[in-house]
Amino acid sequence: MKAYYMSNSRSDKVLQEHLKNIEWIRFEDAEIVLLTGDRWETHCMATQAFLDHKYIIHYYAGIKDKFISTYDAILRHCITLMSDEQWVENKKCKRVVKELFKAINKKTNIKIVGSNHLHDVILDFSKVPEEPYNVVLYNPCTKIKEIFIGPNPDKQYGSLPQEQLLGLIKKCEKFYTNSSCGVYEAPFLIKKKQIVWLGKRNKGRKYK
């Protein structure tokens, strides 16, 4: 079987366990398109694959945000509805997918495959300062207007490799965030009381 895989994930071990003997090729020649997550570019690829009658597998389907604060929360379900096969991380996500497909009278093809967030976690402490510090990781909420007022931070990074980010979180005093990192990775690195949620994005989500 020939397939195309679009992902920004660092670790794909979960996917490798469930797709064997696959030849990975460019999109135009693929029979299967495997899509991960909920970003706008993933939605564009899903739309193209759907219109081209390609077989779509959506990984991380069924994640339901308690509060809709980003476009991703909507795009994720649109990708799922266009998919032929839905890969979910747990039974809760499976129920969400079933409800979505029931609404449009379409059959599901759900597989519980778990999560790849914590496969081969590597910690890089090269960015860790000697003095105590807090980490603030904030993702913009595209559905809500936001105004930031405050002093310049001691350190500011536009982006960091996952290994360095996790190293910073592991040694921090407090982790202020609205990112799913507070759901998946952070609880395994620090105590839950060290995680301080900012706003409503991802608040209330639990990883099981």
Phi and psi restraints in degrees (value plus and minus 20) as a CYANA .aco file:
   2 LYS   PHI    -123.1   -83.1
   2 LYS   PSI     110.6   150.6
   3 ALA   PHI    -158.3  -118.3
   3 ALA   PSI     135.8   175.8
   4 TYR   PHI    -136.7   -96.7
   4 TYR   PSI     116.2   156.2
   5 TYR   PHI    -143.7  -103.7
   5 TYR   PSI     102.1   142.1
   6 MET   PHI    -131.3   -91.3
   6 MET   PSI      96.5   136.5
   7 SER   PHI    -178.4  -138.4
   7 SER   PSI     130.0   170.0
   8 ASN   PHI    -129.1   -89.1
   8 ASN   PSI      -9.5    30.5
   9 SER   PHI     -92.7   -52.7
   9 SER   PSI     125.5   165.5
  10 ARG   PHI     -96.6   -56.6
  10 ARG   PSI     -61.0   -21.0
  11 SER   PHI    -134.9   -94.9
  11 SER   PSI     109.5   149.5
  12 ASP   PHI    -140.1  -100.1
  12 ASP   PSI       5.7    45.7
  13 LYS   PHI     -84.1   -44.1
  13 LYS   PSI     -57.5   -17.5
  14 VAL   PHI     -80.2   -40.2
  14 VAL   PSI     -62.8   -22.8
  15 LEU   PHI     -86.5   -46.5
  15 LEU   PSI     -60.7   -20.7
  16 GLN   PHI     -83.4   -43.4
  16 GLN   PSI     -51.4   -11.4
  17 GLU   PHI     -90.1   -50.1
  17 GLU   PSI     -46.7    -6.7
  18 HIS   PHI    -124.9   -84.9
  18 HIS   PSI     -31.4     8.6
  19 LEU   PHI    -147.0  -107.0
  19 LEU   PSI      82.6   122.6
  20 LYS   PHI    -133.6   -93.6
  20 LYS   PSI     135.9   175.9
  21 ASN   PHI      38.4    78.4
  21 ASN   PSI      19.6    59.6
  22 ILE   PHI    -124.5   -84.5
  22 ILE   PSI     115.5   155.5
  23 GLU   PHI    -118.1   -78.1
  23 GLU   PSI      96.0   136.0
  24 TRP   PHI    -108.5   -68.5
  24 TRP   PSI     102.6   142.6
  25 ILE   PHI    -154.5  -114.5
  25 ILE   PSI    -198.6  -158.6
  26 ARG   PHI     -92.3   -52.3
  26 ARG   PSI     140.2   180.2
  27 PHE   PHI     -77.4   -37.4
  27 PHE   PSI     -64.2   -24.2
  28 GLU   PHI     -79.2   -39.2
  28 GLU   PSI     -52.0   -12.0
  29 ASP   PHI    -120.0   -80.0
  29 ASP   PSI     -18.9    21.1
  30 ALA   PHI     -99.8   -59.8
  30 ALA   PSI     126.3   166.3
  31 GLU   PHI    -113.8   -73.8
  31 GLU   PSI     -49.9    -9.9
  32 ILE   PHI    -140.4  -100.4
  32 ILE   PSI     119.5   159.5
  33 VAL   PHI    -142.0  -102.0
  33 VAL   PSI      98.3   138.3
  34 LEU   PHI    -122.2   -82.2
  34 LEU   PSI      99.4   139.4
  35 LEU   PHI    -139.1   -99.1
  35 LEU   PSI     117.3   157.3
  36 THR   PHI    -135.1   -95.1
  36 THR   PSI     112.0   152.0
  37 GLY   PHI      69.0   109.0
  37 GLY   PSI    -165.2  -125.2
  38 ASP   PHI    -169.8  -129.8
  38 ASP   PSI      -4.4    35.6
  39 ARG   PHI     -97.8   -57.8
  39 ARG   PSI     144.2   184.2
  40 TRP   PHI     -83.8   -43.8
  40 TRP   PSI     -56.6   -16.6
  41 GLU   PHI     -89.0   -49.0
  41 GLU   PSI     -50.6   -10.6
  42 THR   PHI     -88.3   -48.3
  42 THR   PSI     -58.3   -18.3
  43 HIS   PHI     -83.9   -43.9
  43 HIS   PSI     -61.2   -21.2
  44 CYS   PHI     -81.5   -41.5
  44 CYS   PSI     -62.8   -22.8
  45 MET   PHI     -85.7   -45.7
  45 MET   PSI     -59.1   -19.1
  46 ALA   PHI     -83.1   -43.1
  46 ALA   PSI     -61.8   -21.8
  47 THR   PHI     -81.8   -41.8
  47 THR   PSI     -64.6   -24.6
  48 GLN   PHI     -83.7   -43.7
  48 GLN   PSI     -64.5   -24.5
  49 ALA   PHI     -84.5   -44.5
  49 ALA   PSI     -58.3   -18.3
  50 PHE   PHI     -83.3   -43.3
  50 PHE   PSI     -64.2   -24.2
  51 LEU   PHI     -91.4   -51.4
  51 LEU   PSI     -44.9    -4.9
  52 ASP   PHI    -108.5   -68.5
  52 ASP   PSI     -16.6    23.4
  53 HIS   PHI      40.8    80.8
  53 HIS   PSI      16.0    56.0
  54 LYS   PHI    -108.2   -68.2
  54 LYS   PSI     134.1   174.1
  55 TYR   PHI     -98.4   -58.4
  55 TYR   PSI     100.3   140.3
  56 ILE   PHI    -128.2   -88.2
  56 ILE   PSI     109.5   149.5
  57 ILE   PHI    -132.4   -92.4
  57 ILE   PSI     107.0   147.0
  58 HIS   PHI    -131.6   -91.6
  58 HIS   PSI      95.1   135.1
  59 TYR   PHI    -112.5   -72.5
  59 TYR   PSI     119.7   159.7
  60 TYR   PHI      52.2    92.2
  60 TYR   PSI      17.3    57.3
  61 ALA   PHI     -96.3   -56.3
  61 ALA   PSI     134.7   174.7
  62 GLY   PHI      64.6   104.6
  62 GLY   PSI     -18.5    21.5
  63 ILE   PHI     -92.5   -52.5
  63 ILE   PSI     104.7   144.7
  64 LYS   PHI    -137.6   -97.6
  64 LYS   PSI      98.5   138.5
  65 ASP   PHI    -100.6   -60.6
  65 ASP   PSI     118.7   158.7
  66 LYS   PHI     -87.1   -47.1
  66 LYS   PSI     -55.3   -15.3
  67 PHE   PHI    -144.6  -104.6
  67 PHE   PSI     110.1   150.1
  68 ILE   PHI    -102.5   -62.5
  68 ILE   PSI      83.3   123.3
  69 SER   PHI    -141.3  -101.3
  69 SER   PSI     -28.2    11.8
  70 THR   PHI    -155.6  -115.6
  70 THR   PSI     139.4   179.4
  71 TYR   PHI     -83.8   -43.8
  71 TYR   PSI     -51.1   -11.1
  72 ASP   PHI     -76.6   -36.6
  72 ASP   PSI     -56.6   -16.6
  73 ALA   PHI     -81.7   -41.7
  73 ALA   PSI     -50.0   -10.0
  74 ILE   PHI    -107.2   -67.2
  74 ILE   PSI     -63.8   -23.8
  75 LEU   PHI     -81.3   -41.3
  75 LEU   PSI     -54.9   -14.9
  76 ARG   PHI     -76.1   -36.1
  76 ARG   PSI     -65.9   -25.9
  77 HIS   PHI     -93.0   -53.0
  77 HIS   PSI     -51.2   -11.2
  78 CYS   PHI     -84.0   -44.0
  78 CYS   PSI     -62.5   -22.5
  79 ILE   PHI     -82.3   -42.3
  79 ILE   PSI     -63.4   -23.4
  80 THR   PHI     -79.4   -39.4
  80 THR   PSI     -64.1   -24.1
  81 LEU   PHI     -86.4   -46.4
  81 LEU   PSI     -46.2    -6.2
  82 MET   PHI    -103.9   -63.9
  82 MET   PSI     -31.0     9.0
  83 SER   PHI    -101.5   -61.5
  83 SER   PSI     135.2   175.2
  84 ASP   PHI    -115.6   -75.6
  84 ASP   PSI     -42.4    -2.4
  85 GLU   PHI    -159.9  -119.9
  85 GLU   PSI     113.3   153.3
  86 GLN   PHI    -137.4   -97.4
  86 GLN   PSI      98.7   138.7
  87 TRP   PHI    -120.7   -80.7
  87 TRP   PSI     102.1   142.1
  88 VAL   PHI    -140.8  -100.8
  88 VAL   PSI     142.1   182.1
  89 GLU   PHI    -112.3   -72.3
  89 GLU   PSI     -40.2    -0.2
  90 ASN   PHI    -179.0  -139.0
  90 ASN   PSI     159.1   199.1
  91 LYS   PHI     -87.5   -47.5
  91 LYS   PSI     -52.0   -12.0
  92 LYS   PHI     -82.6   -42.6
  92 LYS   PSI     -64.2   -24.2
  93 CYS   PHI     -85.9   -45.9
  93 CYS   PSI     -54.6   -14.6
  94 LYS   PHI     -81.3   -41.3
  94 LYS   PSI     -61.8   -21.8
  95 ARG   PHI     -83.9   -43.9
  95 ARG   PSI     -59.1   -19.1
  96 VAL   PHI     -82.5   -42.5
  96 VAL   PSI     -65.0   -25.0
  97 VAL   PHI     -82.4   -42.4
  97 VAL   PSI     -62.0   -22.0
  98 LYS   PHI     -80.0   -40.0
  98 LYS   PSI     -61.2   -21.2
  99 GLU   PHI     -85.3   -45.3
  99 GLU   PSI     -60.3   -20.3
 100 LEU   PHI     -80.8   -40.8
 100 LEU   PSI     -68.2   -28.2
 101 PHE   PHI     -93.6   -53.6
 101 PHE   PSI     -49.2    -9.2
 102 LYS   PHI     -84.0   -44.0
 102 LYS   PSI     -55.2   -15.2
 103 ALA   PHI     -85.5   -45.5
 103 ALA   PSI     -47.6    -7.6
 104 ILE   PHI    -131.4   -91.4
 104 ILE   PSI     -10.3    29.7
 105 ASN   PHI      38.4    78.4
 105 ASN   PSI      27.2    67.2
 106 LYS   PHI    -142.5  -102.5
 106 LYS   PSI     121.3   161.3
 107 LYS   PHI     -94.4   -54.4
 107 LYS   PSI     125.2   165.2
 108 THR   PHI    -115.9   -75.9
 108 THR   PSI     144.2   184.2
 109 ASN   PHI    -164.3  -124.3
 109 ASN   PSI      52.1    92.1
 110 ILE   PHI    -114.6   -74.6
 110 ILE   PSI     117.7   157.7
 111 LYS   PHI    -149.5  -109.5
 111 LYS   PSI     108.8   148.8
 112 ILE   PHI    -105.9   -65.9
 112 ILE   PSI      92.8   132.8
 113 VAL   PHI    -138.6   -98.6
 113 VAL   PSI     -21.9    18.1
 114 GLY   PHI      61.2   101.2
 114 GLY   PSI    -182.9  -142.9
 115 SER   PHI    -144.2  -104.2
 115 SER   PSI     129.9   169.9
 116 ASN   PHI    -123.3   -83.3
 116 ASN   PSI     -10.2    29.8
 117 HIS   PHI     -81.5   -41.5
 117 HIS   PSI     -54.3   -14.3
 118 LEU   PHI    -129.9   -89.9
 118 LEU   PSI      -1.2    38.8
 119 HIS   PHI    -100.7   -60.7
 119 HIS   PSI     109.7   149.7
 120 ASP   PHI      32.1    72.1
 120 ASP   PSI      29.0    69.0
 121 VAL   PHI     -88.0   -48.0
 121 VAL   PSI     108.5   148.5
 122 ILE   PHI    -139.1   -99.1
 122 ILE   PSI     113.7   153.7
 123 LEU   PHI    -128.8   -88.8
 123 LEU   PSI     106.9   146.9
 124 ASP   PHI    -136.3   -96.3
 124 ASP   PSI      95.4   135.4
 125 PHE   PHI    -117.4   -77.4
 125 PHE   PSI      -3.3    36.7
 126 SER   PHI     -86.6   -46.6
 126 SER   PSI     -42.7    -2.7
 127 LYS   PHI    -116.4   -76.4
 127 LYS   PSI     -21.6    18.4
 128 VAL   PHI     -95.1   -55.1
 128 VAL   PSI     101.7   141.7
 129 PRO   PHI     -96.1   -56.1
 129 PRO   PSI     144.7   184.7
 130 GLU   PHI     -94.9   -54.9
 130 GLU   PSI     -55.8   -15.8
 131 GLU   PHI    -103.8   -63.8
 131 GLU   PSI     139.2   179.2
 132 PRO   PHI     -78.6   -38.6
 132 PRO   PSI     129.4   169.4
 133 TYR   PHI    -175.4  -135.4
 133 TYR   PSI     142.1   182.1
 134 ASN   PHI    -132.6   -92.6
 134 ASN   PSI     135.4   175.4
 135 VAL   PHI    -134.5   -94.5
 135 VAL   PSI     112.1   152.1
 136 VAL   PHI    -138.1   -98.1
 136 VAL   PSI      97.9   137.9
 137 LEU   PHI    -142.3  -102.3
 137 LEU   PSI      90.2   130.2
 138 TYR   PHI    -147.6  -107.6
 138 TYR   PSI     106.4   146.4
 139 ASN   PHI    -122.5   -82.5
 139 ASN   PSI     111.0   151.0
 140 PRO   PHI     -78.7   -38.7
 140 PRO   PSI     121.9   161.9
 141 CYS   PHI    -116.4   -76.4
 141 CYS   PSI      83.7   123.7
 142 THR   PHI     -89.5   -49.5
 142 THR   PSI     -38.1     1.9
 143 LYS   PHI    -113.7   -73.7
 143 LYS   PSI     -21.5    18.5
 144 ILE   PHI    -151.0  -111.0
 144 ILE   PSI     113.8   153.8
 145 LYS   PHI     -90.9   -50.9
 145 LYS   PSI     118.4   158.4
 146 GLU   PHI    -151.1  -111.1
 146 GLU   PSI     121.8   161.8
 147 ILE   PHI    -145.8  -105.8
 147 ILE   PSI     105.8   145.8
 148 PHE   PHI    -128.2   -88.2
 148 PHE   PSI     106.8   146.8
 149 ILE   PHI    -152.5  -112.5
 149 ILE   PSI     108.1   148.1
 150 GLY   PHI     149.4   189.4
 150 GLY   PSI     152.4   192.4
 151 PRO   PHI     -92.6   -52.6
 151 PRO   PSI     145.9   185.9
 152 ASN   PHI     -87.1   -47.1
 152 ASN   PSI     117.3   157.3
 153 PRO   PHI     -91.5   -51.5
 153 PRO   PSI     137.7   177.7
 154 ASP   PHI     -84.9   -44.9
 154 ASP   PSI     -59.9   -19.9
 155 LYS   PHI    -155.4  -115.4
 155 LYS   PSI     118.1   158.1
 156 GLN   PHI    -157.8  -117.8
 156 GLN   PSI     106.6   146.6
 157 TYR   PHI    -141.7  -101.7
 157 TYR   PSI     111.1   151.1
 158 GLY   PHI     -86.4   -46.4
 158 GLY   PSI     -55.2   -15.2
 159 SER   PHI    -183.8  -143.8
 159 SER   PSI     134.4   174.4
 160 LEU   PHI    -158.5  -118.5
 160 LEU   PSI     129.0   169.0
 161 PRO   PHI     -78.9   -38.9
 161 PRO   PSI     128.3   168.3
 162 GLN   PHI     -75.2   -35.2
 162 GLN   PSI     -57.9   -17.9
 163 GLU   PHI     -81.6   -41.6
 163 GLU   PSI     -60.7   -20.7
 164 GLN   PHI     -93.2   -53.2
 164 GLN   PSI     -57.9   -17.9
 165 LEU   PHI     -81.9   -41.9
 165 LEU   PSI     -66.3   -26.3
 166 LEU   PHI     -85.6   -45.6
 166 LEU   PSI     -53.4   -13.4
 167 GLY   PHI     -84.4   -44.4
 167 GLY   PSI     -60.6   -20.6
 168 LEU   PHI     -85.2   -45.2
 168 LEU   PSI     -62.7   -22.7
 169 ILE   PHI     -85.0   -45.0
 169 ILE   PSI     -60.0   -20.0
 170 LYS   PHI     -78.6   -38.6
 170 LYS   PSI     -55.1   -15.1
 171 LYS   PHI    -122.4   -82.4
 171 LYS   PSI     -18.4    21.6
 172 CYS   PHI    -100.4   -60.4
 172 CYS   PSI     141.6   181.6
 173 GLU   PHI     -99.0   -59.0
 173 GLU   PSI     -69.0   -29.0
 174 LYS   PHI    -156.1  -116.1
 174 LYS   PSI     127.0   167.0
 175 PHE   PHI    -139.9   -99.9
 175 PHE   PSI      86.6   126.6
 176 TYR   PHI    -115.6   -75.6
 176 TYR   PSI     104.4   144.4
 177 THR   PHI    -180.8  -140.8
 177 THR   PSI     141.7   181.7
 178 ASN   PHI    -147.7  -107.7
 178 ASN   PSI      -4.6    35.4
 179 SER   PHI    -109.8   -69.8
 179 SER   PSI     136.1   176.1
 180 SER   PHI     -85.7   -45.7
 180 SER   PSI     -32.0     8.0
 181 CYS   PHI     -80.1   -40.1
 181 CYS   PSI     -49.7    -9.7
 182 GLY   PHI     -92.2   -52.2
 182 GLY   PSI     -34.7     5.3
 183 VAL   PHI    -114.3   -74.3
 183 VAL   PSI     -63.0   -23.0
 184 TYR   PHI    -114.5   -74.5
 184 TYR   PSI     -89.9   -49.9
 185 GLU   PHI     -98.8   -58.8
 185 GLU   PSI     -67.8   -27.8
 186 ALA   PHI     -75.1   -35.1
 186 ALA   PSI     -63.4   -23.4
 187 PRO   PHI     -80.9   -40.9
 187 PRO   PSI     -38.3     1.7
 188 PHE   PHI    -112.6   -72.6
 188 PHE   PSI     -27.2    12.8
 189 LEU   PHI    -128.6   -88.6
 189 LEU   PSI     -54.3   -14.3
 190 ILE   PHI    -156.0  -116.0
 190 ILE   PSI     151.1   191.1
 191 LYS   PHI     -93.6   -53.6
 191 LYS   PSI     128.6   168.6
 192 LYS   PHI     -81.0   -41.0
 192 LYS   PSI     -49.7    -9.7
 193 LYS   PHI     -89.4   -49.4
 193 LYS   PSI     -34.5     5.5
 194 GLN   PHI    -103.5   -63.5
 194 GLN   PSI     -33.8     6.2
 195 ILE   PHI    -111.1   -71.1
 195 ILE   PSI     100.7   140.7
 196 VAL   PHI    -135.2   -95.2
 196 VAL   PSI      98.4   138.4
 197 TRP   PHI    -101.7   -61.7
 197 TRP   PSI     116.0   156.0
 198 LEU   PHI    -126.0   -86.0
 198 LEU   PSI      98.7   138.7
 199 GLY   PHI      48.9    88.9
 199 GLY   PSI    -180.5  -140.5
 200 LYS   PHI    -121.2   -81.2
 200 LYS   PSI     -35.7     4.3
 201 ARG   PHI     -82.0   -42.0
 201 ARG   PSI     102.7   142.7
 202 ASN   PHI      49.9    89.9
 202 ASN   PSI     -25.0    15.0
 203 LYS   PHI     -85.8   -45.8
 203 LYS   PSI     114.9   154.9
 204 GLY   PHI      73.0   113.0
 204 GLY   PSI     -32.8     7.2
 205 ARG   PHI     -95.9   -55.9
 205 ARG   PSI     124.8   164.8
 206 LYS   PHI    -151.4  -111.4
 206 LYS   PSI     121.3   161.3
 207 TYR   PHI    -119.7   -79.7
 207 TYR   PSI     106.2   146.2
